Amino acid sequence: MRRAPDPRAVVDRLAAATADLDAPFAALDLTTLRANARDLVRRADGVPIRVASKSVRCRAVLEEVLGTDLSGQSGFRGIMSFSLPESMWLAREGARDILLGYPTLHRSALAEYGQDDELLERIVLMIDDVGQLDLIRDAIGTDLVTPRICLDVDASLRVGPLHLGARRSPVHTPEQAASLARAATERGFAVVGVMTYEAQIAGLPDSSLAVRLMKRASASDIGKRRGLVVDAVRAEVGELEIVNSGGSGSIEVSIADSGVTEVTAGSGLYVPGLFDDYRSFVPQPSMYFATVALRKPAPKIATVFAGGYIASGPAGASRLPKPTWPVGLKLLGGEGAGEVQTPVAGAAAEKIAVGDRVWFRHAKAGELCERFNEVHIVDSDGTRRSVPTYRGEGKCFG
């Protein structure tokens, strides 16, 4: 297991390379990103990794990991996208293997998708309900094409009335999966895959004994149930191209099942604040944002510009950005991180002067890219290049 790096080394490199820039801005340490990519491959132990684009949201970073054709290299293969318009854009930029990770009912995009043989070949749609099938077929407007689809199967842990995990698919049992596969085939769809995303393992830090015990029980449950689901679906449609599982926080759990053909990861490239308490790997943050101190309302408080880049999910402290440099800063409980200003406190704030930089880490992977038009990528030799985010390319997918 690697040791977590001293943040000073990374932040010093980023600070030196971006000294001429006006804050706020986002910066990415390429050396750390590449180390994180290698570590994901090590953890996957030969199982291909599909890159979750929502956790990246920057085409240049996708190219860094997947190659300039966005299709795969060095242990990575394919993209898990988060919207159909995004999938179509990436396919036209060269990506040949795209699994849409969520159901889509985007009618105009579906109509365009159904008229393009290349898109039909490169993009696999996700479904978990018969109603989606009918709406997709209606939007495509013809029975003459055979959309390729993957079944999203609920990977949550159910203990009596308790539902531990994300509220995603209604398909939980092998019988439900087989019934949906049969309905899809009858409607002219080609079922090519099954996905199980164990959010309660992949997306939950190892913060307590109770959490670790829940994760262990979840891993046992989905490990047994996934095989039964896959067998039931195969009995209806034949062999599958895709049995997808996992996330950056649950790779080891996913690859323990020999039937899994690929794992998904994305957050493990940037390693945002939500990943600090995982035991499956040592966090190595590669993405930061910098802002500037505008005020000194008290000797041990500095107020910086902007900073309120709040992550999605349940409202709470875990979704707030973390002041990282200078070391020892903290947010004020009464204000948190604000849209136009953020006060930070602590002994380290006493040394911050108006005009000084303060560096933060965001809480949730690719969401920071929705705030900036570009990311400044810094190499080990201090050279810098600026690349557009999805937002910088004029793309907003929801």
N, C-alpha and C positions, 0 to 999 in steps of 0.2 A: 504494500500500500504506500502510495506517495505521500510525502508531507505537503501540507498546504503551504503555498509560497508566502513569504513575507510580502504584504501588499505594498510595502514601500518600493520594492524593486520594480513592480509593474507600474505603479502610479508615477514613480519618478521618471520612468521611460516615457509614459504617456504625456506627463506634464512637460518634459523637455521638448518633445516633438510637436506639441500643440501650443507652445507659449505665445505664438503670434495670433492665436484665434481669439475671437470674442466669445465669451460664455453667455448662455449655456450651450453645450454641445455634447454629443456622444462620441466616445472613443473606444476602440477595440484593440487589444493587444494580440497581435497575430501569433506570436510565439506561444502564448498560453492557449489560444484557440486551437492551434495545431496539436498541442499536448493533450488537450481535452478530447479532440477527435481520435487521437491514437488510443487514449484510455478507454473510450467507448468501444472501439474495435477490440481491444484486449478483453474487456468485460464480456463482449458478445461471443468471444471464443469461436469464431468461424461462422457464426450465423449472420447473414447480411443485415445491415442496419438501414432502415428506411428513414429518411430525414423528415421530421415534422416541420413543415414550412411556417406554421403559425408561431413557432418558437424561434424563428430566424428572421423572417420578413425583410430580407435583404438579398437581392439576387446575387450580388458579388460573393457573399458568404456561402450561399448555396453552391456557387461555382467552385469556391475554394474546397468544399467538402466533396462535392459530387463530380467535379470536372467541368470543363467549359460547356459540355453538352448537357449538363444537368442530369445525367443518367446514372453515373456510378463510377467509383474507383476506390481502391484501398480499403475494402471492407464495407463501404457504403453503396447502397443500390436503391434508387428510386426515391420518390417524394410522397409524403402524406400531406395533401393539401387541405385547406379548410373551407374553400368555396369553389363552386363550379367556374365562375368567371376567372378566378385566380388560376385554376387548373388549366383552363383553355389558354390563358396568357403564357403560362410556363411551358405548355406543350408547344406553342408556336415559337417559343424561344429555344426549343430543342429537346426539352424533357420528354423521354419516351415511356416512362413508367411512373404513372401517377395514380395513387389511390386516394380518392376523395374521402376524408376521414369522417364526414358528417353527411346526413341526408341533405338533398337539395331539392327545392321546388321553385327554382329560379326559371320562370317560364321562357323568357327570351333566350337565356343561355342554353336551356335544354333544346329549344327549337334549333339553334345554331349547331349545337353539339350533334344532334341527330342527322344533320345534313352534311357532316364532314367525316369521311371515313377515317382520316388520320386521327381525329379527336376520339372517335369511337374505339380505335385501337389503343390509344395511349392512355386513356382515362377510364378508370373503373369507378363506378358510382357506389355509394353506400346506402343501404336501406335497412329498415327494421320493422316495416309495417306494410301490409297489403295496400293500404290507402296510398302510400307513396308510389307504389308501382303504377297504379291507375292514373295518378296525377302526372307522373313522369311520362307515361305513354301518351296521355292527352296532350301534354306540352310539346312532345316531339312531333306529334301529328301524323304519324305513319306507323303501320305494323310491319313495314318492310325492312326495318333495321333491328339488330339484336344487341341492345345495350349490355355491356358487361357489368356485373354487380357483385358486391361483397356484402355479406350479412353481418351486421353489428349485433353481437350477442352480449347480453348483460354479464359483466364479470364481477358484480358486486357480491358481497357476502350477506346472506340473509340468515338471521338467527331469530326464529319466531317472528314477531312483528317488526323486528329491527331490520333496516336496510342500510348496510354499511358500504358506502361507495357512491359514485356519481349517479344521478338520475338520467340515464341515457336510454338504452334500448329496453322495450318491453319483452324481448325474447330472452328467456332465461334457461329453459329446459331443452333437452335434445328433441323432444316431440314438437315444441314450438318452432325450433329452427328448421326441422324437417318439413313442417307444414308450410312455413314461409318459402322455403326453397322450392317446394312443389308448386305453390301458387305463382312464384316468379317464372318458373319454367312454362307453366300453362299460359302465361301472358307474353311469352316470346322473349324473355330475358335469359341471359347466360350467367348462371351463378358460378363465379370463378374463385370465390374466397370467403373466408370467415375471419372476423376480427374480434378479439376480446381485449378490452382495455381496462386493466385493473387499477382504476384511479385511486382507490384507497390504499394501494401499495406504491404505485409510481409517483403519486402526487402528494404524499403525506410524509413529512419528516419523521425520523425516528426519535421523537421528542420525549417518550416515556415508555415504561415497561408495558403499560396497557396497550399503547399503539403497536409496540413490537409484537405482542402476543396476538393482536388482531390481524396484523400483517401475516403472521405465520399461519393463522387459521384460514385467512383469505387465500394464501398461496396454495394450501392443501386443497381447498374447495375448488378453485378454478383449475388447478392441475388435474384433478379427476374429471371434472365436468366438461372441460374443453375437449378432451378426447372423445367423450360420448357424443358431444355436439357435432364434432367433425365427422365422426362415423355415421351419424344420422343424416347429415347433409350429403355425404358421399353416396349413401344408399339411394338418394334421390337423383343426384346430378352427375355422379361419377367423380373422377379425381379433381382436386382443387389446385389452382396455381398458387394461392396465397392462404397461409394460416398465420395471421399477424397478431402480435401481442406486445404488451409492454410499453414502457416509457423510460426516460433516463434514470428514474429511481427504482426500476424493477427489472432491469435487464437480466440479472442472475436468476430471478424467479421464472422469467419467460423461457430462457434457454434450457432450463431444467426439463422442459417438456420436449421430447425428441420430435413431436409432431409439429412444432412451431417452425415455420419456414423462414420467418423474418421477425425482427423486433423494430420498434419505432423509437427514435430518440431525437431530441432537438435542444431541449433546455440544457442538457449537459455540455453543449458547446459554449454557451455564454456563462452558465452557472450563476443564476441570479440569487438574490437573498433567500428565497424560499428553500434553497437546497443546502443551506449551511448545516443542518442537523441530520443529514443522512449518514448512515453507517456503511452503505454499500460502496461509497467512494469518498475521497477527500476533495472537498470543493476547491477549485482553482478558478476564481472569477476572471473572465477575460474582458467583459464589457462593463464600462463605467460611464457616468456622465459628470461633467464639471459645470459648476456655476460660480458666481462671484459674490463676495460679501459687499453688500450695499450700505449696511448700517451696523452700529454698535450700540444698541439700546441699553446695555449694561456691560460691565467689565468682562463678565464670563458668558456673554451672549453675543453672537453675531447673526445678523439676518441676511440671508442670501437671496438672490433673485430666483424666482420660480421654484422648481423642485418638486411640485406636487404631482408627481407621476405615479398615480395610485394604480395598483394592479387589480385585475378583476378577481372575483371570488367573494367570500364572506368578508364584510367590512370588519377591519380590525388592524392591530399593530403589524401583523405579519404581512399585510399588503402595502405597507409604507416603504419608501426607499430608505436605505441605511446610510447615514453619513459615515464615510470610510477614512477620509484623510483631510485634515490631520486626525490621527488616532485619538479616540477618547471622546468624540463628540456624540451628542444624542439629541433627538428631537424633543420639543417641549410637549408634554402631555396635553396641555390645553389648546395647542395650535396644530400639532402634527406637521405635515408637509403641505404647503399652500400653493395655490395656482400661480400667484404672482410673487409671493415671498415665503421663505421658510426660515424660522429662527432655529439655530442650533446652539446648544449649551454645553458646559463642561469646562474643566480646567484648560483644555486645548483651545477653547474659544477665546481665552484671554490673550493668546498670542496672534489671533487673526486680526489683521488690519483691514480697513475699508479698501477694497480693490483686490484683496487676496482671493485665490482660488480655493474652493472647497469641493471635494470629490465625493460622489455618492455611488452606491449600487442600487439598481432598481430591483423590485421584488420578483418579477415574473417575466423572464426570457424575452421573447420577441415584442412584447407590448411596448417597450421603450421606443422601438422604431416607428411607432405611430405618432411619436412626439417630435421627431426630427426628420428633416429632409435628407440628411446624409449622415454617414458614420465615418469617422476618421480612423483608418486602420494604420497601426504603427508596427513596423517590423523590428526585429531584434537589433538591427543596426541604427535604429532611430529614424529611418525614412518613413514618410507618411504619404498615404494616398487617400483621397476622399471619394467615397462611393455612395450612390443613392440608395436609400431605403425604398421599400414599396411606396411609401408616401412621396419620396423624392422623385419617383418615376410616375407620379400622378395616379397611383393605384390605391384604392380604398375598397376593401372587400367585405366590410361589415364590422 
